[in-house]
Amino acid sequence: MTSNISQAYPYASETEAERAAAVAATVAGHAGLDVTIAGESSPLGSSPLDPGERRWTYHHGGCGGTLHVAGYARDQHAVYVVCDRCGKTALR
Ligand SMILES: [Zn+2]
C-alpha cells in the first residue's frame, strides 16, 4: 500500500490490536452480538497474526460506520465482518 492510498482511505486498514479492540467494543455495545458472531464465524485465532499486522476495514454505506474483521465465515471462503456503529454483520 502506498502512502497516497493510506491518506485517501484513512479507514482502509488497522492493526490487529486495533481490530481486536474495535470488535470487542462493538460486541460490548450490542446485546447478543457475541453469540451471533460465534455462531456464524470461526475465530481468527486459528490463523494468529502478529499484533502489528494490518487488517482491512470496510466502509458501511448503510450507516456510515466501519466494518471490522471479526472472523472467518464458516461455510464460505470469506471474511466475516461486523459494523462498529450499527452492529450489522456481513461477509466480505
Ligand atoms: Zn453499520
PDB file of the backbone (N, CA, C, O) and the ligand in Angstrom, with CONECT records:
HET     ZN  A 101       1
ATOM      1  N   MET A   1       0.860  -1.194   0.000  1.00  0.00           N
ATOM      2  CA  MET A   1       0.000   0.000   0.000  1.00  0.00           C
ATOM      3  C   MET A   1       0.894   1.241   0.000  1.00  0.00           C
ATOM      4  O   MET A   1       1.863   1.309   0.756  1.00  0.00           O
ATOM      5  N   THR A   2       0.578   2.198  -0.827  1.00  0.00           N
ATOM      6  CA  THR A   2       1.357   3.430  -0.847  1.00  0.00           C
ATOM      7  C   THR A   2       0.777   4.417   0.151  1.00  0.00           C
ATOM      8  O   THR A   2      -0.364   4.274   0.592  1.00  0.00           O
ATOM      9  N   SER A   3       1.570   5.419   0.504  1.00  0.00           N
ATOM     10  CA  SER A   3       1.096   6.411   1.460  1.00  0.00           C
ATOM     11  C   SER A   3      -0.064   7.212   0.878  1.00  0.00           C
ATOM     12  O   SER A   3      -0.934   7.673   1.618  1.00  0.00           O
ATOM     13  N   ASN A   4      -0.079   7.378  -0.430  1.00  0.00           N
ATOM     14  CA  ASN A   4      -1.172   8.122  -1.046  1.00  0.00           C
ATOM     15  C   ASN A   4      -2.512   7.420  -0.812  1.00  0.00           C
ATOM     16  O   ASN A   4      -3.516   8.063  -0.508  1.00  0.00           O
ATOM     17  N   ILE A   5      -2.511   6.096  -0.958  1.00  0.00           N
ATOM     18  CA  ILE A   5      -3.745   5.353  -0.738  1.00  0.00           C
ATOM     19  C   ILE A   5      -4.156   5.447   0.726  1.00  0.00           C
ATOM     20  O   ILE A   5      -5.339   5.593   1.031  1.00  0.00           O
ATOM     21  N   SER A   6      -3.188   5.364   1.628  1.00  0.00           N
ATOM     22  CA  SER A   6      -3.494   5.472   3.049  1.00  0.00           C
ATOM     23  C   SER A   6      -4.187   6.793   3.357  1.00  0.00           C
ATOM     24  O   SER A   6      -5.137   6.845   4.138  1.00  0.00           O
ATOM     25  N   GLN A   7      -3.698   7.849   2.735  1.00  0.00           N
ATOM     26  CA  GLN A   7      -4.264   9.155   3.030  1.00  0.00           C
ATOM     27  C   GLN A   7      -5.661   9.321   2.428  1.00  0.00           C
ATOM     28  O   GLN A   7      -6.517  10.004   2.990  1.00  0.00           O
ATOM     29  N   ALA A   8      -5.871   8.688   1.283  1.00  0.00           N
ATOM     30  CA  ALA A   8      -7.171   8.817   0.630  1.00  0.00           C
ATOM     31  C   ALA A   8      -8.241   7.993   1.352  1.00  0.00           C
ATOM     32  O   ALA A   8      -9.416   8.359   1.362  1.00  0.00           O
ATOM     33  N   TYR A   9      -7.821   6.881   1.953  1.00  0.00           N
ATOM     34  CA  TYR A   9      -8.779   5.988   2.602  1.00  0.00           C
ATOM     35  C   TYR A   9      -8.297   5.691   4.023  1.00  0.00           C
ATOM     36  O   TYR A   9      -7.768   4.612   4.293  1.00  0.00           O
ATOM     37  N   PRO A  10      -8.482   6.647   4.921  1.00  0.00           N
ATOM     38  CA  PRO A  10      -7.897   6.528   6.268  1.00  0.00           C
ATOM     39  C   PRO A  10      -8.434   5.365   7.074  1.00  0.00           C
ATOM     40  O   PRO A  10      -7.811   4.974   8.062  1.00  0.00           O
ATOM     41  N   TYR A  11      -9.569   4.796   6.691  1.00  0.00           N
ATOM     42  CA  TYR A  11     -10.122   3.686   7.455  1.00  0.00           C
ATOM     43  C   TYR A  11      -9.950   2.367   6.713  1.00  0.00           C
ATOM     44  O   TYR A  11     -10.649   1.398   7.010  1.00  0.00           O
ATOM     45  N   ALA A  12      -9.035   2.315   5.760  1.00  0.00           N
ATOM     46  CA  ALA A  12      -8.914   1.138   4.914  1.00  0.00           C
ATOM     47  C   ALA A  12      -8.209  -0.019   5.595  1.00  0.00           C
ATOM     48  O   ALA A  12      -8.356  -1.168   5.180  1.00  0.00           O
ATOM     49  N   SER A  13      -7.438   0.275   6.644  1.00  0.00           N
ATOM     50  CA  SER A  13      -6.798  -0.825   7.350  1.00  0.00           C
ATOM     51  C   SER A  13      -6.532  -0.418   8.792  1.00  0.00           C
ATOM     52  O   SER A  13      -6.580   0.761   9.144  1.00  0.00           O
ATOM     53  N   GLU A  14      -6.253  -1.415   9.608  1.00  0.00           N
ATOM     54  CA  GLU A  14      -5.976  -1.182  11.017  1.00  0.00           C
ATOM     55  C   GLU A  14      -5.059  -2.296  11.473  1.00  0.00           C
ATOM     56  O   GLU A  14      -4.957  -3.334  10.819  1.00  0.00           O
ATOM     57  N   THR A  15      -4.391  -2.083  12.595  1.00  0.00           N
ATOM     58  CA  THR A  15      -3.539  -3.144  13.127  1.00  0.00           C
ATOM     59  C   THR A  15      -4.402  -4.205  13.784  1.00  0.00           C
ATOM     60  O   THR A  15      -5.573  -3.972  14.084  1.00  0.00           O
ATOM     61  N   GLU A  16      -3.819  -5.363  14.002  1.00  0.00           N
ATOM     62  CA  GLU A  16      -4.544  -6.437  14.675  1.00  0.00           C
ATOM     63  C   GLU A  16      -5.013  -5.992  16.066  1.00  0.00           C
ATOM     64  O   GLU A  16      -6.110  -6.346  16.496  1.00  0.00           O
ATOM     65  N   ALA A  17      -4.192  -5.231  16.751  1.00  0.00           N
ATOM     66  CA  ALA A  17      -4.582  -4.752  18.083  1.00  0.00           C
ATOM     67  C   ALA A  17      -5.786  -3.810  17.993  1.00  0.00           C
ATOM     68  O   ALA A  17      -6.701  -3.878  18.813  1.00  0.00           O
ATOM     69  N   GLU A  18      -5.772  -2.938  16.995  1.00  0.00           N
ATOM     70  CA  GLU A  18      -6.896  -2.011  16.811  1.00  0.00           C
ATOM     71  C   GLU A  18      -8.163  -2.774  16.436  1.00  0.00           C
ATOM     72  O   GLU A  18      -9.253  -2.471  16.922  1.00  0.00           O
ATOM     73  N   ARG A  19      -8.001  -3.770  15.564  1.00  0.00           N
ATOM     74  CA  ARG A  19      -9.143  -4.576  15.141  1.00  0.00           C
ATOM     75  C   ARG A  19      -9.771  -5.287  16.332  1.00  0.00           C
ATOM     76  O   ARG A  19     -10.988  -5.253  16.510  1.00  0.00           O
ATOM     77  N   ALA A  20      -8.939  -5.929  17.146  1.00  0.00           N
ATOM     78  CA  ALA A  20      -9.452  -6.672  18.294  1.00  0.00           C
ATOM     79  C   ALA A  20     -10.191  -5.742  19.250  1.00  0.00           C
ATOM     80  O   ALA A  20     -11.243  -6.100  19.780  1.00  0.00           O
ATOM     81  N   ALA A  21      -9.641  -4.548  19.470  1.00  0.00           N
ATOM     82  CA  ALA A  21     -10.275  -3.592  20.380  1.00  0.00           C
ATOM     83  C   ALA A  21     -11.609  -3.106  19.811  1.00  0.00           C
ATOM     84  O   ALA A  21     -12.582  -2.948  20.548  1.00  0.00           O
ATOM     85  N   ALA A  22     -11.651  -2.869  18.494  1.00  0.00           N
ATOM     86  CA  ALA A  22     -12.878  -2.379  17.868  1.00  0.00           C
ATOM     87  C   ALA A  22     -13.985  -3.424  17.931  1.00  0.00           C
ATOM     88  O   ALA A  22     -15.137  -3.104  18.223  1.00  0.00           O
ATOM     89  N   VAL A  23     -13.628  -4.671  17.657  1.00  0.00           N
ATOM     90  CA  VAL A  23     -14.632  -5.736  17.706  1.00  0.00           C
ATOM     91  C   VAL A  23     -15.115  -5.942  19.126  1.00  0.00           C
ATOM     92  O   VAL A  23     -16.309  -6.138  19.352  1.00  0.00           O
ATOM     93  N   ALA A  24     -14.205  -5.902  20.088  1.00  0.00           N
ATOM     94  CA  ALA A  24     -14.594  -6.080  21.491  1.00  0.00           C
ATOM     95  C   ALA A  24     -15.553  -4.979  21.935  1.00  0.00           C
ATOM     96  O   ALA A  24     -16.529  -5.241  22.637  1.00  0.00           O
ATOM     97  N   ALA A  25     -15.267  -3.745  21.520  1.00  0.00           N
ATOM     98  CA  ALA A  25     -16.127  -2.624  21.890  1.00  0.00           C
ATOM     99  C   ALA A  25     -17.496  -2.742  21.224  1.00  0.00           C
ATOM    100  O   ALA A  25     -18.516  -2.413  21.829  1.00  0.00           O
ATOM    101  N   THR A  26     -17.513  -3.211  19.982  1.00  0.00           N
ATOM    102  CA  THR A  26     -18.769  -3.373  19.260  1.00  0.00           C
ATOM    103  C   THR A  26     -19.635  -4.438  19.912  1.00  0.00           C
ATOM    104  O   THR A  26     -20.835  -4.246  20.110  1.00  0.00           O
ATOM    105  N   VAL A  27     -19.012  -5.563  20.245  1.00  0.00           N
ATOM    106  CA  VAL A  27     -19.740  -6.646  20.907  1.00  0.00           C
ATOM    107  C   VAL A  27     -20.302  -6.171  22.252  1.00  0.00           C
ATOM    108  O   VAL A  27     -21.424  -6.516  22.622  1.00  0.00           O
ATOM    109  N   ALA A  28     -19.521  -5.392  22.963  1.00  0.00           N
ATOM    110  CA  ALA A  28     -19.961  -4.895  24.271  1.00  0.00           C
ATOM    111  C   ALA A  28     -21.167  -3.974  24.139  1.00  0.00           C
ATOM    112  O   ALA A  28     -21.971  -3.863  25.064  1.00  0.00           O
ATOM    113  N   GLY A  29     -21.294  -3.314  22.989  1.00  0.00           N
ATOM    114  CA  GLY A  29     -22.357  -2.346  22.802  1.00  0.00           C
ATOM    115  C   GLY A  29     -23.623  -2.888  22.167  1.00  0.00           C
ATOM    116  O   GLY A  29     -24.619  -2.171  22.065  1.00  0.00           O
ATOM    117  N   HIS A  30     -23.601  -4.153  21.736  1.00  0.00           N
ATOM    118  CA  HIS A  30     -24.758  -4.737  21.053  1.00  0.00           C
ATOM    119  C   HIS A  30     -25.081  -6.089  21.683  1.00  0.00           C
ATOM    120  O   HIS A  30     -24.365  -7.067  21.466  1.00  0.00           O
ATOM    121  N   ALA A  31     -26.158  -6.141  22.460  1.00  0.00           N
ATOM    122  CA  ALA A  31     -26.525  -7.359  23.173  1.00  0.00           C
ATOM    123  C   ALA A  31     -26.726  -8.521  22.210  1.00  0.00           C
ATOM    124  O   ALA A  31     -27.413  -8.399  21.196  1.00  0.00           O
ATOM    125  N   GLY A  32     -26.112  -9.650  22.547  1.00  0.00           N
ATOM    126  CA  GLY A  32     -26.285 -10.853  21.753  1.00  0.00           C
ATOM    127  C   GLY A  32     -25.375 -10.949  20.550  1.00  0.00           C
ATOM    128  O   GLY A  32     -25.340 -11.981  19.880  1.00  0.00           O
ATOM    129  N   LEU A  33     -24.648  -9.904  20.271  1.00  0.00           N
ATOM    130  CA  LEU A  33     -23.804  -9.903  19.070  1.00  0.00           C
ATOM    131  C   LEU A  33     -22.680 -10.935  19.180  1.00  0.00           C
ATOM    132  O   LEU A  33     -22.274 -11.530  18.182  1.00  0.00           O
ATOM    133  N   ASP A  34     -22.183 -11.141  20.400  1.00  0.00           N
ATOM    134  CA  ASP A  34     -21.119 -12.138  20.551  1.00  0.00           C
ATOM    135  C   ASP A  34     -21.626 -13.530  20.187  1.00  0.00           C
ATOM    136  O   ASP A  34     -20.887 -14.330  19.613  1.00  0.00           O
ATOM    137  N   VAL A  35     -22.886 -13.823  20.521  1.00  0.00           N
ATOM    138  CA  VAL A  35     -23.473 -15.123  20.198  1.00  0.00           C
ATOM    139  C   VAL A  35     -23.628 -15.255  18.684  1.00  0.00           C
ATOM    140  O   VAL A  35     -23.348 -16.308  18.110  1.00  0.00           O
ATOM    141  N   THR A  36     -24.075 -14.176  18.048  1.00  0.00           N
ATOM    142  CA  THR A  36     -24.236 -14.190  16.603  1.00  0.00           C
ATOM    143  C   THR A  36     -22.913 -14.448  15.900  1.00  0.00           C
ATOM    144  O   THR A  36     -22.827 -15.285  15.002  1.00  0.00           O
ATOM    145  N   ILE A  37     -21.890 -13.726  16.313  1.00  0.00           N
ATOM    146  CA  ILE A  37     -20.573 -13.881  15.681  1.00  0.00           C
ATOM    147  C   ILE A  37     -20.040 -15.292  15.915  1.00  0.00           C
ATOM    148  O   ILE A  37     -19.518 -15.922  14.995  1.00  0.00           O
ATOM    149  N   ALA A  38     -20.171 -15.786  17.140  1.00  0.00           N
ATOM    150  CA  ALA A  38     -19.656 -17.119  17.456  1.00  0.00           C
ATOM    151  C   ALA A  38     -20.382 -18.194  16.647  1.00  0.00           C
ATOM    152  O   ALA A  38     -19.791 -19.206  16.270  1.00  0.00           O
ATOM    153  N   GLY A  39     -21.678 -17.959  16.386  1.00  0.00           N
ATOM    154  CA  GLY A  39     -22.459 -18.953  15.668  1.00  0.00           C
ATOM    155  C   GLY A  39     -22.243 -18.941  14.175  1.00  0.00           C
ATOM    156  O   GLY A  39     -22.468 -19.952  13.509  1.00  0.00           O
ATOM    157  N   GLU A  40     -21.814 -17.823  13.639  1.00  0.00           N
ATOM    158  CA  GLU A  40     -21.736 -17.677  12.183  1.00  0.00           C
ATOM    159  C   GLU A  40     -20.319 -17.619  11.647  1.00  0.00           C
ATOM    160  O   GLU A  40     -20.121 -17.607  10.432  1.00  0.00           O
ATOM    161  N   SER A  41     -19.330 -17.583  12.526  1.00  0.00           N
ATOM    162  CA  SER A  41     -17.965 -17.445  12.029  1.00  0.00           C
ATOM    163  C   SER A  41     -16.997 -18.241  12.883  1.00  0.00           C
ATOM    164  O   SER A  41     -17.314 -18.659  13.996  1.00  0.00           O
ATOM    165  N   SER A  42     -15.822 -18.436  12.339  1.00  0.00           N
ATOM    166  CA  SER A  42     -14.737 -19.075  13.073  1.00  0.00           C
ATOM    167  C   SER A  42     -13.771 -18.000  13.532  1.00  0.00           C
ATOM    168  O   SER A  42     -13.520 -17.042  12.802  1.00  0.00           O
ATOM    169  N   PRO A  43     -13.227 -18.144  14.729  1.00  0.00           N
ATOM    170  CA  PRO A  43     -12.310 -17.116  15.244  1.00  0.00           C
ATOM    171  C   PRO A  43     -11.070 -16.972  14.376  1.00  0.00           C
ATOM    172  O   PRO A  43     -10.622 -17.925  13.738  1.00  0.00           O
ATOM    173  N   LEU A  44     -10.535 -15.778  14.366  1.00  0.00           N
ATOM    174  CA  LEU A  44      -9.293 -15.532  13.648  1.00  0.00           C
ATOM    175  C   LEU A  44      -8.125 -16.249  14.316  1.00  0.00           C
ATOM    176  O   LEU A  44      -7.057 -16.393  13.720  1.00  0.00           O
ATOM    177  N   GLY A  45      -8.331 -16.701  15.562  1.00  0.00           N
ATOM    178  CA  GLY A  45      -7.247 -17.321  16.306  1.00  0.00           C
ATOM    179  C   GLY A  45      -6.659 -18.539  15.634  1.00  0.00           C
ATOM    180  O   GLY A  45      -5.537 -18.937  15.948  1.00  0.00           O
ATOM    181  N   SER A  46      -7.402 -19.145  14.706  1.00  0.00           N
ATOM    182  CA  SER A  46      -6.867 -20.308  14.006  1.00  0.00           C
ATOM    183  C   SER A  46      -5.724 -19.916  13.080  1.00  0.00           C
ATOM    184  O   SER A  46      -4.966 -20.772  12.624  1.00  0.00           O
ATOM    185  N   SER A  47      -5.604 -18.633  12.805  1.00  0.00           N
ATOM    186  CA  SER A  47      -4.513 -18.149  11.974  1.00  0.00           C
ATOM    187  C   SER A  47      -3.935 -16.902  12.638  1.00  0.00           C
ATOM    188  O   SER A  47      -4.191 -15.785  12.188  1.00  0.00           O
ATOM    189  N   PRO A  48      -3.164 -17.084  13.695  1.00  0.00           N
ATOM    190  CA  PRO A  48      -2.719 -15.936  14.501  1.00  0.00           C
ATOM    191  C   PRO A  48      -1.873 -14.949  13.711  1.00  0.00           C
ATOM    192  O   PRO A  48      -1.028 -15.322  12.899  1.00  0.00           O
ATOM    193  N   LEU A  49      -2.126 -13.712  13.974  1.00  0.00           N
ATOM    194  CA  LEU A  49      -1.384 -12.643  13.331  1.00  0.00           C
ATOM    195  C   LEU A  49      -0.443 -11.992  14.323  1.00  0.00           C
ATOM    196  O   LEU A  49      -0.675 -12.015  15.532  1.00  0.00           O
ATOM    197  N   ASP A  50       0.599 -11.424  13.809  1.00  0.00           N
ATOM    198  CA  ASP A  50       1.412 -10.533  14.615  1.00  0.00           C
ATOM    199  C   ASP A  50       0.544  -9.341  15.021  1.00  0.00           C
ATOM    200  O   ASP A  50      -0.231  -8.851  14.200  1.00  0.00           O
ATOM    201  N   PRO A  51       0.650  -8.859  16.264  1.00  0.00           N
ATOM    202  CA  PRO A  51      -0.195  -7.734  16.702  1.00  0.00           C
ATOM    203  C   PRO A  51      -0.064  -6.499  15.826  1.00  0.00           C
ATOM    204  O   PRO A  51      -0.983  -5.682  15.771  1.00  0.00           O
ATOM    205  N   GLY A  52       1.052  -6.351  15.147  1.00  0.00           N
ATOM    206  CA  GLY A  52       1.237  -5.179  14.308  1.00  0.00           C
ATOM    207  C   GLY A  52       0.786  -5.378  12.873  1.00  0.00           C
ATOM    208  O   GLY A  52       0.816  -4.441  12.074  1.00  0.00           O
ATOM    209  N   GLU A  53       0.367  -6.593  12.540  1.00  0.00           N
ATOM    210  CA  GLU A  53      -0.071  -6.851  11.176  1.00  0.00           C
ATOM    211  C   GLU A  53      -1.389  -6.130  10.901  1.00  0.00           C
ATOM    212  O   GLU A  53      -2.223  -5.980  11.794  1.00  0.00           O
ATOM    213  N   ARG A  54      -1.566  -5.685   9.655  1.00  0.00           N
ATOM    214  CA  ARG A  54      -2.727  -4.860   9.364  1.00  0.00           C
ATOM    215  C   ARG A  54      -3.858  -5.680   8.759  1.00  0.00           C
ATOM    216  O   ARG A  54      -3.641  -6.612   7.984  1.00  0.00           O
ATOM    217  N   ARG A  55      -5.073  -5.298   9.140  1.00  0.00           N
ATOM    218  CA  ARG A  55      -6.295  -5.904   8.623  1.00  0.00           C
ATOM    219  C   ARG A  55      -7.066  -4.858   7.840  1.00  0.00           C
ATOM    220  O   ARG A  55      -7.022  -3.670   8.161  1.00  0.00           O
ATOM    221  N   TRP A  56      -7.763  -5.300   6.825  1.00  0.00           N
ATOM    222  CA  TRP A  56      -8.617  -4.379   6.079  1.00  0.00           C
ATOM    223  C   TRP A  56      -9.848  -4.016   6.886  1.00  0.00           C
ATOM    224  O   TRP A  56     -10.367  -4.826   7.655  1.00  0.00           O
ATOM    225  N   THR A  57     -10.299  -2.809   6.705  1.00  0.00           N
ATOM    226  CA  THR A  57     -11.613  -2.421   7.203  1.00  0.00           C
ATOM    227  C   THR A  57     -12.420  -1.935   6.005  1.00  0.00           C
ATOM    228  O   THR A  57     -11.863  -1.626   4.951  1.00  0.00           O
ATOM    229  N   TYR A  58     -13.717  -1.874   6.177  1.00  0.00           N
ATOM    230  CA  TYR A  58     -14.606  -1.516   5.064  1.00  0.00           C
ATOM    231  C   TYR A  58     -15.610  -0.487   5.537  1.00  0.00           C
ATOM    232  O   TYR A  58     -16.068  -0.529   6.679  1.00  0.00           O
ATOM    233  N   HIS A  59     -15.946   0.433   4.657  1.00  0.00           N
ATOM    234  CA  HIS A  59     -16.950   1.439   4.987  1.00  0.00           C
ATOM    235  C   HIS A  59     -18.335   0.834   4.847  1.00  0.00           C
ATOM    236  O   HIS A  59     -18.644   0.235   3.816  1.00  0.00           O
ATOM    237  N   HIS A  60     -19.176   0.978   5.866  1.00  0.00           N
ATOM    238  CA  HIS A  60     -20.558   0.511   5.780  1.00  0.00           C
ATOM    239  C   HIS A  60     -21.439   1.663   5.318  1.00  0.00           C
ATOM    240  O   HIS A  60     -21.797   2.545   6.099  1.00  0.00           O
ATOM    241  N   GLY A  61     -21.781   1.638   4.038  1.00  0.00           N
ATOM    242  CA  GLY A  61     -22.552   2.728   3.465  1.00  0.00           C
ATOM    243  C   GLY A  61     -23.920   2.903   4.094  1.00  0.00           C
ATOM    244  O   GLY A  61     -24.476   4.001   4.071  1.00  0.00           O
ATOM    245  N   GLY A  62     -24.469   1.840   4.653  1.00  0.00           N
ATOM    246  CA  GLY A  62     -25.813   1.904   5.213  1.00  0.00           C
ATOM    247  C   GLY A  62     -25.918   2.802   6.425  1.00  0.00           C
ATOM    248  O   GLY A  62     -26.970   3.396   6.662  1.00  0.00           O
ATOM    249  N   CYS A  63     -24.847   2.916   7.202  1.00  0.00           N
ATOM    250  CA  CYS A  63     -24.932   3.711   8.433  1.00  0.00           C
ATOM    251  C   CYS A  63     -23.751   4.647   8.613  1.00  0.00           C
ATOM    252  O   CYS A  63     -23.765   5.492   9.508  1.00  0.00           O
ATOM    253  N   GLY A  64     -22.725   4.509   7.777  1.00  0.00           N
ATOM    254  CA  GLY A  64     -21.559   5.371   7.917  1.00  0.00           C
ATOM    255  C   GLY A  64     -20.517   4.830   8.865  1.00  0.00           C
ATOM    256  O   GLY A  64     -19.492   5.475   9.086  1.00  0.00           O
ATOM    257  N   GLY A  65     -20.755   3.659   9.433  1.00  0.00           N
ATOM    258  CA  GLY A  65     -19.794   3.051  10.340  1.00  0.00           C
ATOM    259  C   GLY A  65     -18.690   2.339   9.581  1.00  0.00           C
ATOM    260  O   GLY A  65     -18.605   2.416   8.355  1.00  0.00           O
ATOM    261  N   THR A  66     -17.851   1.649  10.327  1.00  0.00           N
ATOM    262  CA  THR A  66     -16.743   0.906   9.741  1.00  0.00           C
ATOM    263  C   THR A  66     -16.910  -0.575  10.051  1.00  0.00           C
ATOM    264  O   THR A  66     -17.178  -0.960  11.190  1.00  0.00           O
ATOM    265  N   LEU A  67     -16.746  -1.399   9.019  1.00  0.00           N
ATOM    266  CA  LEU A  67     -16.832  -2.850   9.182  1.00  0.00           C
ATOM    267  C   LEU A  67     -15.442  -3.391   9.527  1.00  0.00           C
ATOM    268  O   LEU A  67     -14.478  -3.168   8.794  1.00  0.00           O
ATOM    269  N   HIS A  68     -15.353  -4.099  10.644  1.00  0.00           N
ATOM    270  CA  HIS A  68     -14.087  -4.676  11.097  1.00  0.00           C
ATOM    271  C   HIS A  68     -14.144  -6.192  10.947  1.00  0.00           C
ATOM    272  O   HIS A  68     -15.199  -6.798  11.131  1.00  0.00           O
ATOM    273  N   VAL A  69     -13.032  -6.792  10.620  1.00  0.00           N
ATOM    274  CA  VAL A  69     -12.978  -8.247  10.507  1.00  0.00           C
ATOM    275  C   VAL A  69     -13.180  -8.881  11.878  1.00  0.00           C
ATOM    276  O   VAL A  69     -12.470  -8.560  12.831  1.00  0.00           O
ATOM    277  N   ALA A  70     -14.156  -9.786  11.968  1.00  0.00           N
ATOM    278  CA  ALA A  70     -14.445 -10.436  13.247  1.00  0.00           C
ATOM    279  C   ALA A  70     -14.109 -11.924  13.221  1.00  0.00           C
ATOM    280  O   ALA A  70     -14.038 -12.557  14.274  1.00  0.00           O
ATOM    281  N   GLY A  71     -13.902 -12.490  12.036  1.00  0.00           N
ATOM    282  CA  GLY A  71     -13.602 -13.917  11.947  1.00  0.00           C
ATOM    283  C   GLY A  71     -13.684 -14.368  10.505  1.00  0.00           C
ATOM    284  O   GLY A  71     -13.729 -13.564   9.574  1.00  0.00           O
ATOM    285  N   TYR A  72     -13.703 -15.679  10.350  1.00  0.00           N
ATOM    286  CA  TYR A  72     -13.859 -16.259   9.017  1.00  0.00           C
ATOM    287  C   TYR A  72     -15.252 -16.866   8.909  1.00  0.00           C
ATOM    288  O   TYR A  72     -15.741 -17.477   9.859  1.00  0.00           O
ATOM    289  N   ALA A  73     -15.890 -16.699   7.758  1.00  0.00           N
ATOM    290  CA  ALA A  73     -17.199 -17.300   7.537  1.00  0.00           C
ATOM    291  C   ALA A  73     -17.083 -18.814   7.598  1.00  0.00           C
ATOM    292  O   ALA A  73     -16.115 -19.378   7.089  1.00  0.00           O
ATOM    293  N   ARG A  74     -18.049 -19.478   8.211  1.00  0.00           N
ATOM    294  CA  ARG A  74     -17.984 -20.922   8.377  1.00  0.00           C
ATOM    295  C   ARG A  74     -18.168 -21.665   7.055  1.00  0.00           C
ATOM    296  O   ARG A  74     -17.439 -22.618   6.776  1.00  0.00           O
ATOM    297  N   ASP A  75     -19.107 -21.251   6.263  1.00  0.00           N
ATOM    298  CA  ASP A  75     -19.490 -22.037   5.090  1.00  0.00           C
ATOM    299  C   ASP A  75     -18.952 -21.488   3.784  1.00  0.00           C
ATOM    300  O   ASP A  75     -19.054 -22.155   2.754  1.00  0.00           O
ATOM    301  N   GLN A  76     -18.393 -20.314   3.796  1.00  0.00           N
ATOM    302  CA  GLN A  76     -17.925 -19.723   2.557  1.00  0.00           C
ATOM    303  C   GLN A  76     -16.511 -19.232   2.737  1.00  0.00           C
ATOM    304  O   GLN A  76     -16.071 -18.929   3.845  1.00  0.00           O
ATOM    305  N   HIS A  77     -15.807 -19.161   1.623  1.00  0.00           N
ATOM    306  CA  HIS A  77     -14.431 -18.695   1.694  1.00  0.00           C
ATOM    307  C   HIS A  77     -14.463 -17.174   1.724  1.00  0.00           C
ATOM    308  O   HIS A  77     -14.225 -16.514   0.712  1.00  0.00           O
ATOM    309  N   ALA A  78     -14.760 -16.630   2.891  1.00  0.00           N
ATOM    310  CA  ALA A  78     -14.944 -15.191   3.006  1.00  0.00           C
ATOM    311  C   ALA A  78     -14.546 -14.743   4.407  1.00  0.00           C
ATOM    312  O   ALA A  78     -14.364 -15.549   5.319  1.00  0.00           O
ATOM    313  N   VAL A  79     -14.419 -13.452   4.539  1.00  0.00           N
ATOM    314  CA  VAL A  79     -14.123 -12.864   5.836  1.00  0.00           C
ATOM    315  C   VAL A  79     -15.435 -12.357   6.431  1.00  0.00           C
ATOM    316  O   VAL A  79     -16.270 -11.779   5.736  1.00  0.00           O
ATOM    317  N   TYR A  80     -15.592 -12.581   7.708  1.00  0.00           N
ATOM    318  CA  TYR A  80     -16.800 -12.181   8.424  1.00  0.00           C
ATOM    319  C   TYR A  80     -16.517 -10.841   9.102  1.00  0.00           C
ATOM    320  O   TYR A  80     -15.569 -10.717   9.878  1.00  0.00           O
ATOM    321  N   VAL A  81     -17.341  -9.848   8.807  1.00  0.00           N
ATOM    322  CA  VAL A  81     -17.088  -8.512   9.339  1.00  0.00           C
ATOM    323  C   VAL A  81     -18.284  -8.025  10.155  1.00  0.00           C
ATOM    324  O   VAL A  81     -19.409  -8.489   9.968  1.00  0.00           O
ATOM    325  N   VAL A  82     -18.025  -7.089  11.055  1.00  0.00           N
ATOM    326  CA  VAL A  82     -19.074  -6.515  11.885  1.00  0.00           C
ATOM    327  C   VAL A  82     -18.925  -4.992  11.891  1.00  0.00           C
ATOM    328  O   VAL A  82     -17.812  -4.469  11.937  1.00  0.00           O
ATOM    329  N   CYS A  83     -20.046  -4.296  11.844  1.00  0.00           N
ATOM    330  CA  CYS A  83     -20.046  -2.842  11.814  1.00  0.00           C
ATOM    331  C   CYS A  83     -19.952  -2.285  13.227  1.00  0.00           C
ATOM    332  O   CYS A  83     -20.710  -2.684  14.111  1.00  0.00           O
ATOM    333  N   ASP A  84     -19.020  -1.362  13.435  1.00  0.00           N
ATOM    334  CA  ASP A  84     -18.819  -0.815  14.778  1.00  0.00           C
ATOM    335  C   ASP A  84     -19.888   0.195  15.182  1.00  0.00           C
ATOM    336  O   ASP A  84     -19.932   0.614  16.339  1.00  0.00           O
ATOM    337  N   ARG A  85     -20.750   0.591  14.248  1.00  0.00           N
ATOM    338  CA  ARG A  85     -21.773   1.567  14.593  1.00  0.00           C
ATOM    339  C   ARG A  85     -23.137   0.910  14.790  1.00  0.00           C
ATOM    340  O   ARG A  85     -23.800   1.150  15.799  1.00  0.00           O
ATOM    341  N   CYS A  86     -23.558   0.083  13.832  1.00  0.00           N
ATOM    342  CA  CYS A  86     -24.916  -0.489  13.923  1.00  0.00           C
ATOM    343  C   CYS A  86     -24.915  -1.954  14.365  1.00  0.00           C
ATOM    344  O   CYS A  86     -25.972  -2.494  14.691  1.00  0.00           O
ATOM    345  N   GLY A  87     -23.752  -2.603  14.381  1.00  0.00           N
ATOM    346  CA  GLY A  87     -23.687  -3.985  14.834  1.00  0.00           C
ATOM    347  C   GLY A  87     -24.075  -5.003  13.783  1.00  0.00           C
ATOM    348  O   GLY A  87     -24.148  -6.195  14.084  1.00  0.00           O
ATOM    349  N   LYS A  88     -24.328  -4.567  12.550  1.00  0.00           N
ATOM    350  CA  LYS A  88     -24.704  -5.487  11.479  1.00  0.00           C
ATOM    351  C   LYS A  88     -23.480  -6.319  11.069  1.00  0.00           C
ATOM    352  O   LYS A  88     -22.355  -5.818  11.043  1.00  0.00           O
ATOM    353  N   THR A  89     -23.721  -7.595  10.749  1.00  0.00           N
ATOM    354  CA  THR A  89     -22.629  -8.452  10.296  1.00  0.00           C
ATOM    355  C   THR A  89     -22.789  -8.716   8.802  1.00  0.00           C
ATOM    356  O   THR A  89     -23.888  -8.628   8.255  1.00  0.00           O
ATOM    357  N   ALA A  90     -21.665  -9.042   8.151  1.00  0.00           N
ATOM    358  CA  ALA A  90     -21.678  -9.276   6.704  1.00  0.00           C
ATOM    359  C   ALA A  90     -20.474 -10.123   6.325  1.00  0.00           C
ATOM    360  O   ALA A  90     -19.568 -10.334   7.131  1.00  0.00           O
ATOM    361  N   LEU A  91     -20.477 -10.603   5.096  1.00  0.00           N
ATOM    362  CA  LEU A  91     -19.332 -11.328   4.547  1.00  0.00           C
ATOM    363  C   LEU A  91     -18.628 -10.452   3.533  1.00  0.00           C
ATOM    364  O   LEU A  91     -19.251  -9.701   2.783  1.00  0.00           O
ATOM    365  N   ARG A  92     -17.294 -10.573   3.534  1.00  0.00           N
ATOM    366  CA  ARG A  92     -16.501  -9.811   2.571  1.00  0.00           C
ATOM    367  C   ARG A  92     -15.558 -10.744   1.853  1.00  0.00           C
ATOM    368  O   ARG A  92     -14.793 -10.308   0.993  1.00  0.00           O
TER     369      ARG A  92
HETATM  370 ZN    ZN A 101     -23.365  -0.126  10.070  1.00  0.00          ZN2+
END
